[in-house]
Amino acid sequence: MLSRLLNNGGEQRAVSFQSLFALGDGFSMTTNSGTVVTQQDSLKIEAVYSCVRIIADSISTLPVDTFIRVGAERQAFRPRPMWLDNPESGITRTEHFQQVLVSLLLNGNSFTRIVRDDQGIAALVVLNPEKVECTRNRETRRPEFVFDNRDVIPLEDMIHITELRLPGDMRGRSRIDLVKENLGLAKALEEFAARFFGQGSSASGIIEFPGNLTREQAKDLVNGFEEGHRGLRRSHRPGILFGGAKFTKTTVDNDSAQFLESRRFAIEEIARIFRVPPAMLGHNSAGAMSYASVEMNGINFVTHTLRPYISKIEDGYQKLLNGRAFLKFNVDGLLRGDQATRYAAFSTGIQAGFLSINDIHRIEDMPPIEGGDVYRVPLANVDIAAANLAELDRKTLMAQRLITTGFDPGSVLAALGLPDIDHTGVPSVLLQGLSQISPTDPAAAYEVKSQNMDINMPEVVLNYTPPAVNVPAPIINVPETVVRVNIPESRPTVRTVERDAEGRILTITERVED
């Protein structure tokens, strides 16, 4: 085999590490568990296969489109590139990106060759990463790639995506190579389980015989014992030892060796290597299947597992687009909640004014409706073009209060930033009743534009005849009243006045005569 690699029909070819590693058991180093793990053979481990499929299928089936950034707005880039829908003859878009992701997950590198013609990009071919070598041009020192030891591909015609690249390296590192011991242990557990049930479920041991046996006799004894117990169908048949022979077990039972616990732990390790929630692999650990945990695991799976690969693919395929155009995967479908949660979020978006009805229809793959592109503002729930109506209403109420308290209408409108509005001349009902307004001259009752408001109230003349009221005089019968008065006896009083020489009164003396 080595001679065929080094000299194939007289043609001299270099043997790369990738080609040697891909051969399998012949050149790959075995792990400490005694198993051989290669990039291709690792898919035979059930947990590795599940992780690779769930990541590759989740991303390759996402909607993808090209966009262009115009200012702060993202618009669809049209015409849509043909290579996005038909990357290669006989290969669909989903299969193309699935090959890219499988190459990344196993080899740590993805090489997509760009085939060009006179009309542009003719095809995108995903190469086997084990057959690609990364080198530098001797003259320009620019990276270039050698495929299958013969085709030299320049950097402009290759999309090279790496998963984990160490400083100074041109190739990415494969997680299969880095964690080979962990994967080897998982593979050893699977092989042990298969051999345990395939070769008989009884534990191996030693047959002790009291005496000496020749090599042929010992061989016949072992072969006879295995013929009766090897295989799944013979595993529970009773055995017979004669001549004093005795069977002694030398292995530990699966329950004592915690065989099932070891396999569960191996699955958890592989899930941790690929950053996949164990619940997605059907690993039912305590608390891993509750509703909240599964929902959060789904969000974390998109954020921490899928997003790095999506960003790397978007950055790698950026070179296929000119200018400000870019490739974008839509992960909204993976983050969709249940129907009640989605509708509650849509209702919040409409009331907040950042979602329209047709925006929601596009998200839910529903046909647009007429007038559904109108955005509504919060609270008032009116067209966004009439969003100033609420503010205008508040200013109007303020102007009304100021004018009714005696402020000049023109000054009030200017202070509030409102335009001048012609008045009909009809005064407020607080100032004048409608019955007292002259239809021919309403301004006579209230002049809106006059700074000094003169109100002329017409004279009201009331002509009425006073009513004649005839009230008969009442007849009152009062009984005769007899009043007896005791009048004391009257006595004469003598008054004496004393004067001076000038006639002025000095004293007045009164005396009652007996």
C-alpha positions in Angstrom: 0.0 0.0 0.0 2.8 2.4 0.9 4.6 1.6 -2.4 1.4 2.4 -4.3 1.2 5.7 -2.6 4.8 6.6 -3.2 5.1 5.3 -6.7 1.9 5.1 -8.7 2.8 4.0 -12.2 6.0 5.8 -12.2 4.4 9.1 -11.2 6.0 10.7 -8.1 3.5 12.3 -5.7 4.0 13.8 -2.3 2.2 12.0 0.6 0.4 14.4 2.8 -0.6 13.9 6.4 -4.2 14.2 5.3 -4.0 11.4 2.8 -2.3 9.1 5.4 -4.8 10.0 8.1 -7.7 9.2 5.8 -6.5 5.6 5.2 -7.7 4.4 8.6 -6.1 1.7 10.7 -3.0 1.3 8.6 -1.5 4.7 9.5 -3.7 6.2 12.2 -2.5 6.0 15.8 -4.7 4.0 18.1 -6.1 5.6 21.2 -5.4 4.4 24.8 -8.7 2.6 24.8 -7.4 0.3 22.0 -9.7 1.8 19.3 -8.8 3.6 16.1 -10.7 6.9 15.5 -10.5 8.7 12.2 -12.5 11.6 10.8 -14.7 9.3 8.7 -14.9 6.4 11.2 -16.0 8.9 13.9 -19.4 9.0 12.2 -19.9 5.3 13.2 -20.2 6.6 16.8 -23.9 7.2 17.3 -23.6 10.4 19.3 -21.1 11.9 16.8 -23.4 11.1 13.9 -26.3 12.7 15.7 -24.4 15.9 16.5 -23.1 16.3 13.0 -26.6 15.7 11.5 -28.4 18.0 13.8 -26.0 20.9 13.2 -25.6 20.4 9.5 -29.3 19.9 8.9 -30.4 22.8 11.0 -28.2 25.3 9.1 -28.4 23.9 5.6 -32.3 24.0 5.7 -32.5 27.7 6.8 -33.8 30.3 4.4 -30.9 32.3 2.9 -30.9 35.3 0.7 -28.6 38.2 -0.4 -29.1 41.7 0.8 -27.5 45.1 0.4 -27.1 47.9 2.9 -28.5 51.2 1.8 -27.9 53.8 4.5 -29.4 52.4 7.7 -31.8 50.1 5.8 -31.3 46.6 4.6 -32.8 45.8 1.2 -33.0 42.6 -0.9 -30.1 42.4 -3.4 -31.5 41.6 -6.8 -31.1 39.9 -9.1 -30.7 36.9 -6.8 -27.4 35.1 -7.7 -27.9 31.9 -9.6 -25.2 30.1 -7.6 -27.2 30.5 -4.4 -30.0 28.3 -5.7 -28.0 26.1 -8.0 -24.4 26.0 -6.7 -23.4 22.9 -8.7 -25.0 20.7 -11.3 -26.9 18.0 -9.5 -26.4 19.6 -6.0 -29.1 21.6 -4.4 -28.5 24.5 -2.1 -29.3 22.4 1.0 -26.9 19.6 0.0 -24.2 22.2 -0.8 -24.2 23.8 2.7 -24.6 20.4 4.3 -21.3 19.3 2.7 -19.7 22.5 3.9 -20.8 21.9 7.5 -19.9 18.2 7.6 -16.4 19.2 6.4 -16.2 21.8 9.1 -17.4 19.6 11.9 -15.2 16.7 11.1 -12.1 18.1 9.5 -12.2 21.7 10.8 -11.8 23.0 7.3 -14.1 23.6 4.4 -12.8 24.1 0.8 -15.2 25.4 -1.8 -13.8 25.8 -5.3 -15.2 28.6 -7.4 -15.5 27.6 -11.0 -15.8 30.6 -13.3 -16.7 31.2 -17.0 -17.1 34.2 -19.2 -20.5 35.0 -17.6 -19.2 34.9 -14.0 -19.5 32.1 -11.4 -20.5 28.8 -13.1 -20.4 26.5 -10.1 -19.3 26.1 -6.4 -17.8 22.7 -5.7 -17.1 21.5 -2.1 -13.8 19.6 -2.1 -12.8 16.7 0.1 -10.7 18.5 2.8 -8.4 15.5 3.2 -7.2 16.0 -0.4 -6.4 19.7 -0.1 -3.1 21.1 1.0 -2.6 24.8 2.0 0.6 26.4 0.8 2.0 29.8 -0.2 3.1 30.9 -3.5 6.9 31.2 -3.6 6.9 34.5 -5.4 3.9 36.4 -4.1 3.6 34.6 -0.7 -0.1 34.6 -1.2 -2.0 31.5 0.0 -2.9 28.9 -2.6 -4.3 25.4 -2.4 -3.2 22.1 -4.0 -6.0 19.6 -4.6 -5.2 16.0 -5.1 -1.5 16.8 -5.5 -1.9 18.2 -9.0 -4.4 21.2 -9.2 -3.1 24.5 -7.9 -6.0 26.8 -7.0 -5.4 30.5 -6.2 -7.0 32.2 -3.3 -9.4 34.1 -5.5 -11.0 30.8 -6.6 -11.3 29.2 -3.2 -13.6 29.7 -0.2 -11.6 28.5 2.8 -13.6 28.3 6.1 -12.0 27.1 9.3 -13.5 26.1 12.6 -10.5 26.6 14.9 -7.2 27.9 13.5 -4.2 28.2 15.7 -2.0 31.3 15.3 0.4 30.9 12.4 -1.5 27.9 10.9 -3.1 27.9 7.5 -5.4 25.0 8.2 -8.0 24.6 10.9 -7.7 22.0 13.6 -10.1 19.0 13.6 -12.0 18.4 16.8 -11.9 14.7 15.9 -8.1 14.8 16.2 -8.0 16.9 19.3 -10.5 14.8 21.3 -9.6 11.5 19.9 -9.2 9.8 23.3 -12.7 10.8 24.4 -14.2 9.5 21.2 -12.1 6.4 21.4 -13.5 5.6 24.8 -17.1 6.0 23.5 -16.2 3.7 20.5 -14.7 1.1 22.9 -17.8 1.1 25.0 -19.9 0.5 21.9 -17.6 -2.3 20.7 -17.6 -3.9 24.1 -21.4 -3.9 24.2 -21.6 -5.4 20.7 -19.1 -8.1 21.6 -20.7 -8.8 24.9 -24.0 -9.6 23.2 -22.5 -11.1 20.0 -20.1 -13.5 21.7 -22.3 -14.5 24.6 -23.5 -12.5 27.6 -21.6 -14.7 30.1 -18.4 -13.1 31.5 -15.1 -14.5 30.5 -12.9 -16.4 32.9 -10.4 -19.2 33.5 -11.1 -23.0 33.5 -9.1 -24.6 36.3 -8.3 -28.3 35.8 -6.8 -30.5 38.6 -3.9 -32.0 36.7 -1.7 -31.5 33.7 -3.1 -31.1 30.2 -1.4 -31.1 26.9 -1.8 -28.2 24.6 -4.2 -30.2 22.4 -6.3 -31.2 25.4 -6.5 -27.6 26.7 -7.4 -26.3 23.3 -10.1 -29.0 22.9 -11.5 -28.0 26.4 -11.7 -24.3 25.5 -13.2 -24.9 22.1 -15.8 -27.3 23.5 -16.8 -24.7 26.2 -17.0 -21.9 23.6 -19.1 -23.9 21.2 -21.7 -24.4 23.9 -21.8 -20.7 25.0 -20.6 -18.4 22.3 -23.2 -16.3 20.6 -26.4 -14.6 21.8 -28.6 -17.7 21.3 -26.3 -19.9 23.4 -25.5 -17.4 26.1 -27.9 -18.8 28.7 -27.3 -22.5 28.1 -26.0 -24.5 31.1 -22.4 -25.7 30.9 -20.9 -29.0 32.0 -17.3 -29.4 33.2 -15.9 -32.9 33.9 -12.8 -34.3 35.4 -12.8 -31.9 38.3 -12.6 -28.7 36.1 -13.9 -25.4 37.6 -14.7 -22.1 35.9 -13.5 -18.9 37.5 -14.7 -15.5 36.3 -12.1 -12.9 35.7 -14.3 -10.0 34.6 -16.6 -7.7 36.4 -20.3 -7.6 35.7 -21.7 -4.8 33.7 -23.7 -3.6 36.7 -20.7 -3.5 38.9 -18.6 -1.8 36.2 -21.4 0.8 35.8 -21.5 0.1 32.1 -24.7 2.0 31.3 -23.5 5.0 33.3 -20.2 5.1 31.4 -22.1 5.1 28.1 -24.3 7.9 29.2 -21.3 9.9 30.3 -19.7 9.3 26.9 -22.8 10.7 25.2 -22.6 13.8 27.4 -18.9 14.3 26.6 -19.6 14.1 22.8 -22.5 16.5 23.2 -20.2 18.9 25.1 -17.6 18.6 22.3 -20.1 19.6 19.7 -21.9 22.1 22.0 -25.2 20.3 21.4 -27.8 20.1 24.3 -28.0 16.5 25.4 -31.8 16.7 25.2 -31.5 17.1 21.4 -29.7 13.7 21.3 -32.5 12.0 23.3 -30.3 11.9 26.4 -32.9 12.1 29.2 -31.0 13.4 32.2 -32.7 14.8 35.3 -34.4 18.2 34.6 -33.2 18.3 30.9 -36.7 17.7 29.5 -38.8 20.2 31.3 -40.5 22.8 29.2 -38.4 25.8 30.3 -35.1 23.9 30.0 -35.9 22.6 26.5 -37.0 26.1 25.4 -33.9 27.7 26.7 -31.7 24.9 25.3 -33.2 25.7 21.9 -32.3 29.3 22.2 -28.8 28.5 23.5 -28.4 26.0 20.6 -29.0 28.7 18.1 -27.0 31.4 19.9 -23.9 29.4 20.9 -23.8 26.5 18.5 -25.3 27.5 15.1 -24.5 31.2 15.1 -20.6 30.8 14.9 -20.9 28.5 11.9 -23.5 30.8 10.2 -21.3 33.8 10.7 -18.3 32.0 9.3 -20.2 30.8 6.2 -21.6 34.3 5.7 -18.1 35.9 5.9 -16.6 33.2 3.6 -19.2 33.7 0.8 -18.9 37.5 1.0 -16.2 37.4 -1.6 -18.7 36.2 -4.2 -20.7 39.4 -3.9 -19.6 42.8 -5.0 -19.8 46.0 -3.1 -22.0 46.2 0.0 -24.0 43.1 -0.7 -23.9 40.2 1.7 -25.3 36.8 2.4 -27.7 36.3 5.3 -29.3 33.2 6.9 -32.7 33.7 8.5 -32.8 31.9 11.9 -36.2 33.3 12.9 -37.8 29.9 12.1 -35.6 28.2 14.8 -36.5 30.9 17.4 -40.3 30.7 16.8 -42.3 30.1 20.0 -45.7 28.6 20.3 -48.7 30.2 18.6 -50.0 32.0 21.6 -46.5 33.5 22.4 -46.0 34.6 18.8 -49.4 36.3 18.6 -48.8 38.1 21.9 -45.5 39.3 20.6 -47.1 40.5 17.3 -49.8 42.4 19.2 -47.1 44.1 21.2 -45.3 45.0 18.0 -48.4 46.5 16.4 -49.3 48.6 19.5 -45.7 49.8 19.9 -45.6 50.9 16.2 -42.6 49.0 14.9 -44.6 46.2 13.2 -47.3 46.4 10.6 -50.0 43.9 9.7 -48.2 42.9 6.5 -44.9 42.6 8.4 -46.6 39.9 10.5 -48.1 38.3 7.4 -44.6 38.0 5.8 -43.3 36.4 9.0 -46.2 33.9 9.1 -46.0 33.3 5.3 -49.5 34.8 4.8 -50.6 36.9 1.8 -50.5 40.7 2.3 -53.7 42.7 2.8 -54.6 46.1 1.4 -53.6 48.9 3.8 -51.6 46.5 5.9 -48.3 48.4 5.5 -49.5 51.3 7.7 -47.7 51.6 11.0 -49.7 52.7 14.1 -48.5 54.7 17.0 -48.8 53.6 20.7 -51.9 54.2 22.8 -53.9 56.3 20.3 -53.6 53.4 17.7 -54.0 55.8 14.7 -52.0 56.1 11.5 -48.5 57.1 12.1 -49.1 60.1 9.7 -51.6 61.4 12.2 -49.5 60.9 15.2 -49.6 64.6 16.1 -53.3 64.6 16.7 -52.9 63.7 20.3 -50.4 66.6 20.8 -52.7 69.0 18.9 -55.6 68.0 21.1 -53.7 68.8 24.3 -52.6 72.2 22.9 -56.2 73.0 21.9 -57.5 72.3 25.4 -54.7 74.5 26.8 -55.6 77.3 24.4 -59.3 77.0 25.3 -58.5 77.4 29.0 -56.3 80.4 28.4 -58.8 82.2 26.1 -61.7 81.6 28.4 -59.8 83.1 31.3 -59.3 86.4 29.4 -56.0 86.0 27.4 -55.8 87.4 23.9 -56.6 84.6 21.4 -53.8 85.7 19.0 -51.2 85.7 21.7 -52.3 82.3 23.0 -52.0 80.7 19.5 -48.6 82.3 19.0 -47.4 81.1 22.4 -48.5 77.5 21.8 -47.2 77.4 18.2 -50.6 77.0 16.7 -51.6 78.6 13.4 -54.2 81.4 13.2 -57.6 80.0 12.7 -60.5 82.2 11.4 -63.4 82.3 13.9 -67.1 82.3 12.8 -67.9 85.1 15.2 -70.1 83.0 17.4 -69.1 83.6 21.0 -68.8 80.9 23.6 -71.9 79.8 25.4 -70.1 80.8 28.6 -70.1 84.4 27.4 -73.4 84.7 25.5 -76.5 82.7 25.0 -77.4 81.7 21.5 -80.8 83.3 21.7 -79.2 86.7 22.1 -76.9 86.5 19.1 -77.9 88.4 16.0 -77.6 86.0 13.0 -76.9 88.9 10.7 -74.1 90.4 12.9 -72.6 87.8 15.3 -69.4 89.9 15.6 -71.5 92.5 17.4 -71.8 90.1 20.3 -68.2 89.0 20.4 -65.3 90.1 18.4 -62.7 87.4 18.2 -59.8 89.3 16.7 -60.3 92.5 18.7 -58.0 93.0 21.6 -60.7 94.8 23.6 -63.8 92.7 23.5 -66.9 95.0 23.6 -70.1 93.1 24.1 -73.3 95.1 23.1 -76.3 93.6 24.6 -79.6 94.7 23.0 -82.2 96.3 25.3 -84.9 93.9 26.3 -88.4 95.5 26.6 -91.0 93.5 28.3 -94.7 94.7 27.9 -97.2 93.0 30.2 -100.5 94.0 32.0 -100.4 93.8 35.8 -102.9 91.3 37.1 -106.0 92.5 39.1 -106.3 90.8 42.4 -109.6 91.1 44.4 -109.3 89.9 47.9 -112.5 90.2 50.2 -111.9 91.8 53.6 -111.8 89.3 56.4 -114.4 89.5 59.2 -112.9 89.1 62.6 -115.0 88.8 65.8 -113.0 90.0 68.8 -114.7 89.6 72.3 -115.0 92.8 74.5 -112.1 93.4 76.8 -112.6 95.0 80.2 -109.5 96.7 81.6 -109.3 98.0 85.1 -106.7 100.6 85.8 -105.8 101.9 89.3 -104.8 105.5 88.9 -103.1 107.0 92.1 -104.4 110.3 93.5 -102.9 113.4 91.9 -101.2 116.1 94.1 -100.1 119.6 93.0 -96.4 120.4 92.7 -95.0 123.8 93.6 -91.8 124.8 91.8 -89.5 127.7 93.1 -86.9 129.3 90.9 -84.1 131.4 92.4 -82.3 134.0 90.1 -79.4 136.4 90.5 -79.3 140.0 89.8 -78.8 139.5 86.1 -81.7 137.1 85.9 -79.7 133.9 85.6 -81.3 130.9 87.3 -79.4 129.7 90.3 -81.6 127.0 91.8 -84.9 125.3 91.1 -86.8 123.8 94.0 -90.0 121.6 93.6 -92.4 120.8 96.5 -95.5 118.7 96.6 -98.3 120.2 98.5 -100.3 118.1 101.0 
